[in-house]
Amino acid sequence: MALTPDHVVIIDGDAWIAYELLLGPGNTAPEAGYPVTDQERCDGGKLIQLRGGEAGPGGFIYRDDERRWVWVAGQIWLRYVELGGPAGPLGLPRDPAVEDPSGVTQTFDGGSLYAPALFGALTDEDRSAGTSRPEDSPPPEDAPLPPAAVCGP
């Protein structure tokens, strides 16, 4: 897949199909963004970083060892990267995000993140403490592009 003539990302057929099926053929790139890295090995699975979609400044899709692909994006992704990404306390994503009228929740190995409809994502601990918005999480319109999620070998 090429973003520009001087930047080509190589992903295998399984990853391409998963990417296209996120939101339906032709709809994924505008919403989820484009792959900006080749497939990275990550805890027995594969991770492909995405940038430039309407869902937020970045994200990724991850295939676990059971060959299930999971998309992490938007405010969930921003907070996940702030907390250390795959190497942080939440570990790897295990289930797709679940949306309801109040926001979005996504489950990871070490807990879950909840993104209220109007602002940044909250950890399980934030919610237990009654926090309505994490202090270090900027509102969506001010959100910087965080560093890339990093997986170990």
C-alpha atoms as an extended CHARMM CRD file, in Angstrom:
* protein
*
       153  EXT
         1         1  MET       CA              0.0000000000        0.0000000000        0.0000000000  PROA      1               0.0000000000
         2         2  ALA       CA              1.4750000000        3.3880000000       -0.9280000000  PROA      2               0.0000000000
         3         3  LEU       CA              0.6990000000        6.6690000000        0.7940000000  PROA      3               0.0000000000
         4         4  THR       CA              3.0400000000        8.6530000000       -1.4200000000  PROA      4               0.0000000000
         5         5  PRO       CA              5.4660000000        7.5620000000       -4.1380000000  PROA      5               0.0000000000
         6         6  ASP       CA              8.3130000000        7.5830000000       -1.6020000000  PROA      6               0.0000000000
         7         7  HSD       CA              6.4750000000        5.7610000000        1.2350000000  PROA      7               0.0000000000
         8         8  VAL       CA              5.2570000000        2.2080000000        0.7310000000  PROA      8               0.0000000000
         9         9  VAL       CA              4.0220000000       -0.0490000000        3.5400000000  PROA      9               0.0000000000
        10        10  ILE       CA              3.9930000000       -3.7850000000        2.9760000000  PROA      10              0.0000000000
        11        11  ILE       CA              1.3340000000       -5.8770000000        4.6850000000  PROA      11              0.0000000000
        12        12  ASP       CA              0.3450000000       -9.4650000000        3.9520000000  PROA      12              0.0000000000
        13        13  GLY       CA             -2.9970000000      -10.5940000000        2.5220000000  PROA      13              0.0000000000
        14        14  ASP       CA             -4.4450000000      -11.5420000000        5.9150000000  PROA      14              0.0000000000
        15        15  ALA       CA             -3.6700000000       -8.0600000000        7.2770000000  PROA      15              0.0000000000
        16        16  TRP       CA             -5.0490000000       -6.3490000000        4.1710000000  PROA      16              0.0000000000
        17        17  ILE       CA             -8.3400000000       -8.2490000000        4.4330000000  PROA      17              0.0000000000
        18        18  ALA       CA             -8.6220000000       -7.4180000000        8.1600000000  PROA      18              0.0000000000
        19        19  TYR       CA             -7.8530000000       -3.7520000000        7.4470000000  PROA      19              0.0000000000
        20        20  GLU       CA            -10.4580000000       -3.5400000000        4.6930000000  PROA      20              0.0000000000
        21        21  LEU       CA            -13.0870000000       -5.3300000000        6.7990000000  PROA      21              0.0000000000
        22        22  LEU       CA            -12.7470000000       -2.9260000000        9.7500000000  PROA      22              0.0000000000
        23        23  LEU       CA            -15.3480000000       -0.6170000000        8.2760000000  PROA      23              0.0000000000
        24        24  GLY       CA            -16.0590000000       -2.1400000000        4.8770000000  PROA      24              0.0000000000
        25        25  PRO       CA            -14.1730000000       -1.9030000000        1.5790000000  PROA      25              0.0000000000
        26        26  GLY       CA            -13.4400000000        1.6950000000        0.6640000000  PROA      26              0.0000000000
        27        27  ASN       CA            -14.4960000000        3.0360000000        4.0790000000  PROA      27              0.0000000000
        28        28  THR       CA            -11.5690000000        1.9820000000        6.2580000000  PROA      28              0.0000000000
        29        29  ALA       CA             -8.8580000000        4.3990000000        5.1070000000  PROA      29              0.0000000000
        30        30  PRO       CA            -10.9330000000        7.5900000000        5.5450000000  PROA      30              0.0000000000
        31        31  GLU       CA            -12.0800000000        6.5700000000        9.0520000000  PROA      31              0.0000000000
        32        32  ALA       CA             -9.2010000000        4.4630000000       10.4700000000  PROA      32              0.0000000000
        33        33  GLY       CA             -6.3000000000        6.0260000000        8.5870000000  PROA      33              0.0000000000
        34        34  TYR       CA             -3.5570000000        4.4770000000        6.5100000000  PROA      34              0.0000000000
        35        35  PRO       CA             -0.8830000000        1.9750000000        7.5510000000  PROA      35              0.0000000000
        36        36  VAL       CA              2.3630000000        3.8210000000        8.3160000000  PROA      36              0.0000000000
        37        37  THR       CA              4.4790000000        0.8560000000        9.3860000000  PROA      37              0.0000000000
        38        38  ASP       CA              5.0960000000       -2.5950000000        8.0580000000  PROA      38              0.0000000000
        39        39  GLN       CA              3.7200000000       -5.3450000000       10.2790000000  PROA      39              0.0000000000
        40        40  GLU       CA              5.5240000000       -5.3520000000       13.6200000000  PROA      40              0.0000000000
        41        41  ARG       CA              5.8660000000       -8.5090000000       15.7250000000  PROA      41              0.0000000000
        42        42  CYS       CA              4.1980000000       -8.0000000000       19.0640000000  PROA      42              0.0000000000
        43        43  ASP       CA              3.8070000000      -10.6780000000       21.7600000000  PROA      43              0.0000000000
        44        44  GLY       CA              3.2100000000      -13.4860000000       19.2850000000  PROA      44              0.0000000000
        45        45  GLY       CA              0.9200000000      -11.3630000000       17.1270000000  PROA      45              0.0000000000
        46        46  LYS       CA              1.2060000000       -8.5770000000       14.5710000000  PROA      46              0.0000000000
        47        47  LEU       CA              0.6370000000       -4.8580000000       14.9300000000  PROA      47              0.0000000000
        48        48  ILE       CA              0.1840000000       -2.2920000000       12.1370000000  PROA      48              0.0000000000
        49        49  GLN       CA              0.1770000000        1.3870000000       13.0400000000  PROA      49              0.0000000000
        50        50  LEU       CA             -2.3250000000        3.7190000000       11.3680000000  PROA      50              0.0000000000
        51        51  ARG       CA             -2.3870000000        7.5190000000       10.9510000000  PROA      51              0.0000000000
        52        52  GLY       CA             -4.6030000000       10.1460000000        9.3650000000  PROA      52              0.0000000000
        53        53  GLY       CA             -8.1470000000        8.8310000000        9.8060000000  PROA      53              0.0000000000
        54        54  GLU       CA            -11.2270000000       10.6850000000       10.9640000000  PROA      54              0.0000000000
        55        55  ALA       CA            -11.3670000000        8.4870000000       14.1130000000  PROA      55              0.0000000000
        56        56  GLY       CA             -8.3880000000       10.3580000000       15.5500000000  PROA      56              0.0000000000
        57        57  PRO       CA             -4.7350000000       11.1830000000       15.0330000000  PROA      57              0.0000000000
        58        58  GLY       CA             -3.6270000000        7.5530000000       15.0760000000  PROA      58              0.0000000000
        59        59  GLY       CA             -4.3130000000        3.9910000000       16.0150000000  PROA      59              0.0000000000
        60        60  PHE       CA             -3.3880000000        0.4590000000       15.1280000000  PROA      60              0.0000000000
        61        61  ILE       CA             -4.7700000000       -2.9330000000       14.2830000000  PROA      61              0.0000000000
        62        62  TYR       CA             -3.4460000000       -5.9380000000       16.1860000000  PROA      62              0.0000000000
        63        63  ARG       CA             -3.7250000000       -9.6410000000       15.3870000000  PROA      63              0.0000000000
        64        64  ASP       CA             -3.4390000000      -11.9160000000       18.3850000000  PROA      64              0.0000000000
        65        65  ASP       CA             -2.1840000000      -15.5040000000       18.3940000000  PROA      65              0.0000000000
        66        66  GLU       CA             -5.7470000000      -16.6910000000       17.6580000000  PROA      66              0.0000000000
        67        67  ARG       CA             -5.6650000000      -14.6860000000       14.4070000000  PROA      67              0.0000000000
        68        68  ARG       CA             -8.3260000000      -12.1900000000       15.5370000000  PROA      68              0.0000000000
        69        69  TRP       CA             -7.7620000000       -8.5850000000       14.4930000000  PROA      69              0.0000000000
        70        70  VAL       CA             -8.5960000000       -5.7460000000       16.8970000000  PROA      70              0.0000000000
        71        71  TRP       CA             -8.6560000000       -2.0230000000       16.0750000000  PROA      71              0.0000000000
        72        72  VAL       CA             -7.5720000000        0.5460000000       18.6880000000  PROA      72              0.0000000000
        73        73  ALA       CA             -8.2810000000        4.1630000000       17.7420000000  PROA      73              0.0000000000
        74        74  GLY       CA             -9.3700000000        7.6410000000       18.7710000000  PROA      74              0.0000000000
        75        75  GLN       CA             -9.3270000000        8.6930000000       22.4210000000  PROA      75              0.0000000000
        76        76  ILE       CA             -8.8130000000        5.0770000000       23.5000000000  PROA      76              0.0000000000
        77        77  TRP       CA             -5.5870000000        4.9570000000       21.4540000000  PROA      77              0.0000000000
        78        78  LEU       CA             -4.3690000000        8.3290000000       22.7760000000  PROA      78              0.0000000000
        79        79  ARG       CA             -4.7580000000        7.2640000000       26.4100000000  PROA      79              0.0000000000
        80        80  TYR       CA             -3.3820000000        3.7800000000       25.7010000000  PROA      80              0.0000000000
        81        81  VAL       CA             -0.1810000000        5.2670000000       24.2640000000  PROA      81              0.0000000000
        82        82  GLU       CA              0.0840000000        7.7030000000       27.2210000000  PROA      82              0.0000000000
        83        83  LEU       CA             -0.0310000000        4.6530000000       29.5100000000  PROA      83              0.0000000000
        84        84  GLY       CA              2.7930000000        2.9050000000       27.6450000000  PROA      84              0.0000000000
        85        85  GLY       CA              0.9690000000        1.0580000000       24.8490000000  PROA      85              0.0000000000
        86        86  PRO       CA              1.5560000000       -2.7060000000       24.6730000000  PROA      86              0.0000000000
        87        87  ALA       CA              4.4920000000       -2.4380000000       27.1090000000  PROA      87              0.0000000000
        88        88  GLY       CA              2.3570000000       -0.5820000000       29.6970000000  PROA      88              0.0000000000
        89        89  PRO       CA              0.0480000000       -1.8930000000       32.4190000000  PROA      89              0.0000000000
        90        90  LEU       CA             -2.8510000000       -2.5280000000       30.0490000000  PROA      90              0.0000000000
        91        91  GLY       CA             -0.8830000000       -4.8710000000       27.7880000000  PROA      91              0.0000000000
        92        92  LEU       CA             -2.4630000000       -5.8290000000       24.4820000000  PROA      92              0.0000000000
        93        93  PRO       CA             -6.0250000000       -5.3160000000       23.2570000000  PROA      93              0.0000000000
        94        94  ARG       CA             -8.2250000000       -8.3970000000       23.4830000000  PROA      94              0.0000000000
        95        95  ASP       CA            -11.6090000000       -7.2750000000       22.2280000000  PROA      95              0.0000000000
        96        96  PRO       CA            -12.9680000000       -4.7300000000       19.7800000000  PROA      96              0.0000000000
        97        97  ALA       CA            -14.2350000000       -1.4710000000       21.2450000000  PROA      97              0.0000000000
        98        98  VAL       CA            -17.8770000000       -1.5080000000       22.3260000000  PROA      98              0.0000000000
        99        99  GLU       CA            -19.8630000000        1.6600000000       21.7390000000  PROA      99              0.0000000000
       100       100  ASP       CA            -22.9620000000        2.8060000000       23.6120000000  PROA      100             0.0000000000
       101       101  PRO       CA            -24.6860000000        6.2220000000       23.8230000000  PROA      101             0.0000000000
       102       102  SER       CA            -22.3850000000        7.4040000000       26.6360000000  PROA      102             0.0000000000
       103       103  GLY       CA            -19.0660000000        6.4830000000       24.9990000000  PROA      103             0.0000000000
       104       104  VAL       CA            -16.7320000000        3.6570000000       23.9950000000  PROA      104             0.0000000000
       105       105  THR       CA            -15.0850000000        0.9210000000       26.1120000000  PROA      105             0.0000000000
       106       106  GLN       CA            -12.2120000000       -1.3290000000       25.0350000000  PROA      106             0.0000000000
       107       107  THR       CA            -10.7850000000       -4.2950000000       26.9700000000  PROA      107             0.0000000000
       108       108  PHE       CA             -7.0690000000       -5.0700000000       27.2290000000  PROA      108             0.0000000000
       109       109  ASP       CA             -5.1080000000       -7.7980000000       29.0460000000  PROA      109             0.0000000000
       110       110  GLY       CA             -4.6430000000       -5.5780000000       32.1190000000  PROA      110             0.0000000000
       111       111  GLY       CA             -7.9480000000       -3.6900000000       32.2770000000  PROA      111             0.0000000000
       112       112  SER       CA            -10.1040000000       -1.4920000000       30.1120000000  PROA      112             0.0000000000
       113       113  LEU       CA            -10.3270000000        2.0560000000       28.8420000000  PROA      113             0.0000000000
       114       114  TYR       CA            -13.5280000000        4.0470000000       28.5920000000  PROA      114             0.0000000000
       115       115  ALA       CA            -13.8340000000        7.1040000000       26.3590000000  PROA      115             0.0000000000
       116       116  PRO       CA            -16.8400000000        9.2700000000       27.2330000000  PROA      116             0.0000000000
       117       117  ALA       CA            -18.5200000000       10.7290000000       24.1800000000  PROA      117             0.0000000000
       118       118  LEU       CA            -17.1960000000       14.2510000000       24.8440000000  PROA      118             0.0000000000
       119       119  PHE       CA            -13.5690000000       13.9160000000       25.9970000000  PROA      119             0.0000000000
       120       120  GLY       CA            -10.4910000000       11.7420000000       26.7300000000  PROA      120             0.0000000000
       121       121  ALA       CA            -10.3340000000        8.0880000000       27.7830000000  PROA      121             0.0000000000
       122       122  LEU       CA            -10.4860000000        6.9500000000       31.4200000000  PROA      122             0.0000000000
       123       123  THR       CA             -8.8450000000        3.9070000000       33.0050000000  PROA      123             0.0000000000
       124       124  ASP       CA            -10.7540000000        1.5600000000       35.3220000000  PROA      124             0.0000000000
       125       125  GLU       CA             -9.0220000000        3.3470000000       38.2410000000  PROA      125             0.0000000000
       126       126  ASP       CA            -10.1110000000        6.7950000000       36.9570000000  PROA      126             0.0000000000
       127       127  ARG       CA            -13.7160000000        5.6350000000       36.8520000000  PROA      127             0.0000000000
       128       128  SER       CA            -13.5530000000        3.9820000000       40.3040000000  PROA      128             0.0000000000
       129       129  ALA       CA            -12.1950000000        7.2310000000       41.7380000000  PROA      129             0.0000000000
       130       130  GLY       CA            -15.0690000000        9.1790000000       40.1770000000  PROA      130             0.0000000000
       131       131  THR       CA            -12.7960000000       11.0720000000       37.7800000000  PROA      131             0.0000000000
       132       132  SER       CA            -14.7080000000       12.5710000000       34.8970000000  PROA      132             0.0000000000
       133       133  ARG       CA            -11.6330000000       13.3880000000       32.8040000000  PROA      133             0.0000000000
       134       134  PRO       CA             -7.9630000000       12.4970000000       33.2920000000  PROA      134             0.0000000000
       135       135  GLU       CA             -5.8680000000       15.5580000000       34.1480000000  PROA      135             0.0000000000
       136       136  ASP       CA             -3.1180000000       14.7190000000       31.6590000000  PROA      136             0.0000000000
       137       137  SER       CA             -5.4120000000       13.9900000000       28.7200000000  PROA      137             0.0000000000
       138       138  PRO       CA             -6.0180000000       17.0220000000       26.4850000000  PROA      138             0.0000000000
       139       139  PRO       CA             -9.4190000000       17.5410000000       24.8810000000  PROA      139             0.0000000000
       140       140  PRO       CA             -9.6930000000       16.0000000000       21.3870000000  PROA      140             0.0000000000
       141       141  GLU       CA             -9.2180000000       19.2870000000       19.5110000000  PROA      141             0.0000000000
       142       142  ASP       CA             -5.8480000000       19.8740000000       21.2480000000  PROA      142             0.0000000000
       143       143  ALA       CA             -4.6200000000       16.2870000000       21.1420000000  PROA      143             0.0000000000
       144       144  PRO       CA             -0.9930000000       15.9700000000       19.9850000000  PROA      144             0.0000000000
       145       145  LEU       CA              0.1320000000       13.0200000000       17.9090000000  PROA      145             0.0000000000
       146       146  PRO       CA              1.6370000000       10.6800000000       20.5470000000  PROA      146             0.0000000000
       147       147  PRO       CA              4.7540000000        8.6020000000       19.9510000000  PROA      147             0.0000000000
       148       148  ALA       CA              4.3470000000        5.2830000000       18.1860000000  PROA      148             0.0000000000
       149       149  ALA       CA              3.2750000000        2.2620000000       20.2130000000  PROA      149             0.0000000000
       150       150  VAL       CA              6.3390000000        0.0950000000       20.7350000000  PROA      150             0.0000000000
       151       151  CYS       CA              6.3650000000       -3.6890000000       20.9900000000  PROA      151             0.0000000000
       152       152  GLY       CA              9.2090000000       -5.7850000000       22.1920000000  PROA      152             0.0000000000
       153       153  PRO       CA             10.6580000000       -8.5600000000       20.0570000000  PROA      153             0.0000000000
